Amino acid sequence: MTKKLNEMLKLAACCLVALVLSSCGDSSKQVASKSASELLGNPKYLAISYGGYRQNSRDIQPTIEELKEDMKLLKAMGVGILRTYNVQLQQAPNLLEAIKQLKQNDPSFEMYVMLGAWIDCENAWTNNPNHEAESENNAGEIERAAALAKKYPDIVKVIAVGNEAMVHWAQGYFVRPNVILKWVNHLQDLKKTGELASDLWITSSDNFASWGGGDAIYQTEDLRKLIHAVDYISMHSYPFHETHYQSDYWKVPESEEEFSEVEKLEAAMLRAKNYAISEYEAVGAYLKSLGVEKPIHIGETGWASISDGFYGPEGTKAADEYKQGLYYKHMREWTKAEGISCFYFEAFDENWKDAQNPVGSENHFGLFEINGKAKYPLWSLVDKGVFKGLTRNGNAISKTFDGDKDKLLELVSAPASKNEKKNAEVVMSVE
């Protein structure tokens, strides 16, 4: 009787162990969480900017299931870390929960987050913004970001204090560097006390000029203190916008006027890449002048595929999918070779950004259209079958233009010639 009871107890114990193991998933597939220092600059973890909004208003938040659908698509294309912008809305908390659920279902699933905390000046987005004081909402935003970093330490690896919050052309909301410095120091103090993980990196994500790489007006004592306070520099570069604001770099020089149309635009896209590199190097030179050695990564850069404004057919002719594809390729190749993370802007089109103008460029920086069509930069991944079985909004992933490159090229134009401006000036002077 005793022998039989012992056998029954052993059997029950084995069943209990099996049950515990099965509830924990396959431990052999579990991946150790990476730190920011292991992720940033690592070519195995592509970086991307992500919103995930699918409607014309942010009042309609993406659901957890929609966010999971997007995470599977991004994972398939090699993305390992993505960037968000605020924690005022439910998108970021829902995103972290979606990633947690994906990890629970598949312990080998990896996705990390650079969590943005939005920073405003006093009276932001009014007719009377006060750039010398900060919004009373900033404290709550930082508190929410810190709480999410504590709740999801295996996912949140960076907190970015502000997005283009120090650049002067952000007239509606920008603040002085002392405000960003205050909150960066606050988060660094939370790391020192153990309230936040010691390997969580703190930065601010801003225009290259805001980091001292442009006009000397930005090179203040508070900026120098901020550079010392952050764990790394997250800088933005947009040669796309500069096709209008600094158009000389973009226009076809006299030495290239005999090129074919395709050769002209391909040369222009190399100039765009070099323009971004020059801004990156300018920030590096400023840090060097301060005796500071810190990583510099790209928090944003991108290229719109459609525009009816400055960048469209009546403007600089910059916006189309072919140029977007060339820019994406150039930036990925350069940053991978140099060990730079590039949070490419952005993963998916988001129509809320210019809801009143469906063909506004801000709506069309995504590598995917809202309903799941992959734009030209991703056509090769569709060919390789990396998105097989995955969907967005119920649609299988297919190519824009039905994959017909000739149709795509019908909408593509080379930039204007520099001589066109000179000739126009001559005509005006004659008249």
C-alpha positions in Angstrom: 0.0 0.0 0.0 2.8 2.4 0.9 4.7 1.6 -2.3 1.6 2.3 -4.4 1.0 5.6 -2.5 4.6 6.7 -3.2 4.2 5.9 -6.9 1.0 8.0 -7.0 2.8 10.9 -5.2 5.7 10.8 -7.6 3.3 10.8 -10.6 1.4 13.8 -9.1 4.7 15.6 -8.6 5.8 15.0 -12.2 2.4 16.3 -13.5 2.7 19.4 -11.4 6.2 20.2 -12.7 5.0 19.6 -16.3 2.1 21.9 -15.7 4.3 24.7 -14.3 6.8 24.4 -17.2 4.0 24.5 -19.8 2.5 27.6 -18.2 5.8 29.4 -18.4 6.3 28.7 -22.1 9.3 27.1 -23.6 12.2 28.4 -21.5 14.7 27.4 -24.1 13.2 30.1 -26.4 13.3 32.9 -23.8 15.6 35.8 -24.8 17.5 37.8 -22.2 16.4 41.4 -22.2 18.9 43.8 -23.8 20.1 47.1 -22.4 20.1 50.4 -24.4 23.8 50.2 -24.7 23.4 46.7 -26.4 20.6 47.9 -28.7 21.6 51.3 -30.0 24.0 51.0 -32.8 23.4 47.3 -33.1 22.5 46.4 -36.8 20.6 43.4 -35.7 17.9 45.7 -34.1 16.6 48.1 -36.7 15.0 51.2 -35.2 11.9 52.9 -36.4 9.4 55.7 -35.3 5.9 54.4 -34.6 2.5 55.8 -34.0 0.1 53.2 -35.3 -2.9 55.5 -35.6 -5.2 54.3 -38.4 -8.0 56.9 -38.4 -8.1 60.7 -39.2 -8.1 61.6 -35.5 -6.1 60.5 -32.5 -9.3 60.4 -30.6 -9.6 56.9 -32.0 -6.7 55.0 -30.3 -5.2 51.9 -31.9 -6.4 48.8 -30.1 -4.1 46.3 -28.5 -4.9 43.7 -31.2 -4.1 46.3 -33.9 -0.8 47.2 -32.1 0.1 43.5 -32.0 -0.6 43.2 -35.7 1.8 46.0 -36.4 4.5 44.6 -34.1 4.5 41.4 -36.0 4.9 43.3 -39.3 7.8 45.3 -37.9 9.4 42.3 -36.4 9.3 40.5 -39.7 11.2 43.4 -41.4 13.9 43.3 -38.8 12.9 46.1 -36.4 13.9 45.5 -32.8 13.4 48.9 -31.2 10.8 51.6 -31.9 10.1 55.1 -30.8 6.9 56.7 -29.4 6.2 60.3 -28.7 3.9 60.9 -25.7 2.3 59.1 -22.8 -0.7 61.5 -22.5 -2.8 59.2 -24.6 -3.4 55.4 -24.3 -1.3 54.5 -27.4 2.0 54.1 -25.5 0.6 52.1 -22.5 -1.4 49.9 -24.9 1.7 49.3 -27.1 3.8 48.2 -24.1 1.0 45.8 -23.0 0.7 44.5 -26.6 4.4 43.7 -26.7 4.2 42.1 -23.2 1.4 39.8 -24.5 3.4 38.9 -27.6 6.4 38.0 -25.4 4.2 35.9 -23.2 2.8 34.0 -26.1 6.2 33.6 -27.8 9.2 33.9 -25.4 11.5 34.4 -28.4 9.7 37.6 -29.4 11.8 40.7 -29.0 10.7 44.4 -29.3 12.0 47.3 -27.3 10.8 50.9 -26.9 12.3 54.4 -26.7 9.5 56.0 -24.8 8.7 59.6 -25.6 7.5 62.1 -23.0 6.0 65.2 -24.6 7.2 68.6 -23.3 5.5 71.9 -24.0 6.0 75.5 -23.0 3.4 77.5 -21.0 0.3 78.3 -23.1 1.4 76.0 -25.8 -0.7 75.8 -29.0 -2.3 79.1 -28.2 -1.8 82.6 -29.8 0.4 83.5 -26.8 2.9 80.7 -26.1 5.4 81.6 -23.3 8.7 80.0 -24.3 10.4 81.2 -21.1 8.2 78.9 -18.9 7.0 75.4 -19.1 3.6 73.8 -19.2 2.2 72.6 -15.9 1.4 69.3 -17.7 5.0 68.4 -18.1 5.4 67.0 -14.6 2.5 64.6 -15.1 4.0 63.5 -18.4 7.4 62.7 -16.9 5.7 60.9 -14.0 3.7 58.7 -16.4 6.8 57.9 -18.4 8.7 56.9 -15.3 5.8 54.7 -14.1 5.7 52.9 -17.5 9.5 52.4 -17.5 9.1 50.8 -14.0 6.2 48.6 -15.0 7.9 47.3 -18.2 11.6 47.4 -17.5 12.3 44.6 -20.0 10.7 46.6 -22.8 11.3 50.3 -22.1 15.1 51.0 -22.7 15.1 54.7 -23.3 13.1 57.7 -22.2 13.2 60.7 -24.5 12.3 64.0 -22.8 10.6 66.1 -25.5 10.4 65.9 -29.2 11.7 68.8 -31.2 11.0 70.8 -28.0 14.0 73.1 -28.2 14.1 74.0 -31.9 12.9 77.6 -32.4 10.8 76.9 -35.5 8.4 74.8 -33.3 6.7 78.1 -32.4 3.6 76.5 -30.9 5.4 74.8 -28.0 9.2 75.0 -27.8 11.0 75.4 -24.5 14.5 76.5 -23.6 17.1 73.8 -22.8 16.9 74.4 -19.1 13.4 72.8 -19.0 14.6 69.7 -20.7 17.7 69.7 -18.5 15.5 69.8 -15.4 13.5 66.7 -16.3 16.5 64.8 -17.6 18.3 65.4 -14.3 15.1 64.3 -12.5 15.0 60.9 -14.3 18.8 60.4 -13.8 18.2 61.0 -10.1 15.5 58.3 -10.1 18.1 55.9 -11.6 20.6 56.7 -8.9 18.1 56.0 -6.1 17.1 52.7 -7.8 13.6 53.7 -8.6 14.4 53.3 -12.3 16.8 50.8 -13.8 20.4 51.9 -13.8 20.8 50.8 -17.5 17.8 52.9 -18.7 19.1 55.6 -21.0 17.8 59.1 -20.8 17.9 61.6 -23.7 16.0 64.3 -25.6 15.2 63.9 -29.3 15.6 67.1 -31.2 16.7 68.8 -34.4 20.4 68.8 -35.2 20.6 72.6 -34.7 19.1 72.2 -31.2 22.1 70.0 -30.3 24.6 72.7 -31.3 25.1 71.6 -34.9 23.7 74.7 -36.5 23.3 78.3 -35.6 25.4 79.4 -32.6 22.3 80.9 -31.0 21.5 77.4 -29.7 25.0 76.9 -28.1 24.0 78.1 -24.7 25.4 77.1 -21.3 22.2 75.2 -20.5 22.6 73.2 -23.7 26.2 72.3 -22.7 24.9 71.1 -19.3 22.2 69.1 -21.1 24.7 67.4 -23.3 26.6 66.3 -20.2 23.4 65.1 -18.5 22.0 62.8 -21.2 23.2 59.3 -21.9 23.4 59.9 -25.6 22.3 62.4 -28.3 19.2 61.7 -30.3 19.3 64.1 -33.3 16.9 64.7 -36.2 17.8 65.4 -39.8 15.4 66.1 -42.6 17.0 66.7 -46.0 13.5 66.2 -47.4 12.3 69.4 -45.9 15.5 71.2 -46.9 14.7 70.6 -50.5 12.5 73.6 -50.0 14.2 75.6 -47.3 17.8 75.0 -48.5 17.0 74.2 -52.1 20.5 74.9 -53.6 21.7 71.5 -52.3 18.8 69.8 -54.0 18.8 71.3 -57.5 20.6 69.8 -60.4 24.0 71.4 -60.8 25.3 72.4 -64.2 27.8 69.4 -64.2 24.8 67.0 -64.2 22.5 68.6 -66.7 23.3 66.1 -69.4 22.3 63.2 -67.1 19.2 61.2 -67.8 16.2 61.9 -65.6 16.8 58.8 -63.5 20.5 59.7 -63.2 19.6 63.2 -62.0 17.3 62.1 -59.3 19.7 59.3 -58.1 22.4 61.9 -57.8 20.1 64.1 -55.9 19.3 61.4 -53.4 23.0 60.9 -52.8 23.2 64.6 -52.1 20.3 64.1 -49.6 22.2 61.3 -47.8 25.3 63.5 -47.7 23.3 66.4 -46.3 22.1 64.2 -43.4 25.7 63.0 -42.8 26.9 66.7 -42.7 24.3 67.5 -40.0 25.3 64.4 -38.0 29.0 65.4 -38.3 28.2 69.0 -37.3 26.6 67.7 -34.0 29.7 65.5 -33.5 32.0 68.5 -34.1 30.2 70.5 -31.5 30.4 67.7 -28.9 34.1 67.4 -29.7 34.6 71.1 -29.1 33.2 70.6 -25.6 35.4 67.6 -24.9 32.4 65.4 -24.8 32.4 61.8 -26.1 28.9 60.3 -26.2 27.0 58.2 -28.7 25.0 60.1 -31.3 22.1 58.3 -32.9 19.4 59.5 -35.3 16.1 60.0 -33.5 14.3 60.9 -36.8 14.8 61.1 -40.5 12.5 60.2 -43.3 11.1 61.0 -46.8 7.5 61.5 -47.8 6.0 59.7 -50.7 3.2 62.2 -51.6 2.9 66.0 -51.3 0.7 68.6 -52.9 2.6 71.4 -51.2 6.3 72.6 -51.1 7.5 69.1 -52.0 5.2 68.1 -54.8 5.1 68.5 -58.6 4.6 72.3 -58.3 7.3 72.5 -55.7 10.7 70.7 -55.3 9.4 67.4 -56.8 11.0 65.6 -53.8 8.0 63.5 -52.7 7.5 60.1 -54.4 8.0 56.5 -53.5 11.1 56.0 -55.7 13.0 58.8 -54.0 11.7 57.5 -50.6 13.1 54.1 -51.5 16.5 55.4 -52.4 16.7 57.5 -49.2 15.7 54.6 -47.0 18.3 52.4 -48.6 21.0 55.0 -48.3 20.3 55.8 -44.7 20.1 52.2 -43.6 23.3 51.3 -45.4 25.2 54.3 -44.0 24.0 54.0 -40.4 24.5 50.2 -40.3 28.1 50.7 -41.5 28.8 53.4 -38.9 27.1 51.7 -35.9 24.4 54.3 -35.7 20.8 53.6 -34.8 18.4 55.4 -37.1 14.8 55.7 -35.9 13.5 56.0 -39.4 10.3 58.1 -39.7 8.1 56.3 -39.9 6.6 52.8 -40.0 3.0 53.5 -41.2 1.2 56.4 -42.8 -0.9 58.4 -40.3 -3.7 60.5 -41.7 -4.5 62.4 -38.5 -1.4 64.6 -39.0 -3.0 66.6 -41.8 -6.6 65.3 -41.7 -8.0 68.2 -43.7 -5.6 67.5 -46.6 -5.3 63.8 -47.6 -2.4 64.5 -49.9 -0.4 66.6 -47.4 3.2 65.3 -47.0 2.9 64.8 -43.2 0.4 62.0 -43.9 2.7 60.0 -46.1 6.1 59.4 -44.4 5.2 55.7 -43.7 6.9 52.7 -45.3 3.4 51.1 -45.3 0.1 52.7 -46.3 -2.6 52.5 -43.7 -4.3 49.5 -45.2 -1.2 47.4 -45.4 0.3 48.1 -48.8 4.1 48.1 -48.7 5.7 51.1 -50.4 8.6 50.9 -52.8 11.3 50.8 -50.0 9.8 47.4 -48.9 9.0 45.8 -52.2 12.0 43.5 -51.9 10.8 42.2 -48.5 7.5 41.4 -50.1 9.3 39.4 -52.8 11.2 37.5 -50.1 7.9 36.5 -48.4 8.8 38.0 -45.0 5.2 39.3 -44.6 3.6 36.0 -45.6 0.5 35.3 -43.4 0.6 38.8 -41.8 -2.1 41.4 -42.3 -3.1 45.0 -41.6 -6.7 46.0 -41.3 -7.6 42.6 -42.6 -5.5 43.0 -45.7 -2.6 40.8 -46.8 0.6 42.8 -47.4 1.0 43.6 -51.1 3.0 46.1 -53.1 1.8 49.6 -54.0 1.4 50.1 -57.8 0.7 46.4 -57.9 4.5 46.1 -57.9 4.8 47.7 -61.4 7.9 49.9 -61.3 7.1 51.5 -64.6 3.8 52.8 -63.2 5.6 54.1 -60.2 8.2 55.9 -62.3 5.5 57.7 -64.2 5.0 59.9 -61.2 8.7 60.5 -60.6 10.5 63.7 -61.7 14.1 64.9 -61.3 14.7 68.1 -59.3 14.8 71.4 -61.2 18.1 72.6 -62.6 20.0 75.4 -60.8 20.2 77.1 -64.2 16.4 77.3 -64.4 16.6 79.9 -61.6 19.4 81.7 -63.2 17.6 81.8 -66.6 14.4 83.1 -64.9 16.5 85.9 -63.2 17.9 86.8 -66.6 14.5 87.0 -68.1 13.2 89.2 -65.2 16.2 91.6 -65.5 15.6 91.9 -69.3 11.9 92.7 -68.8 
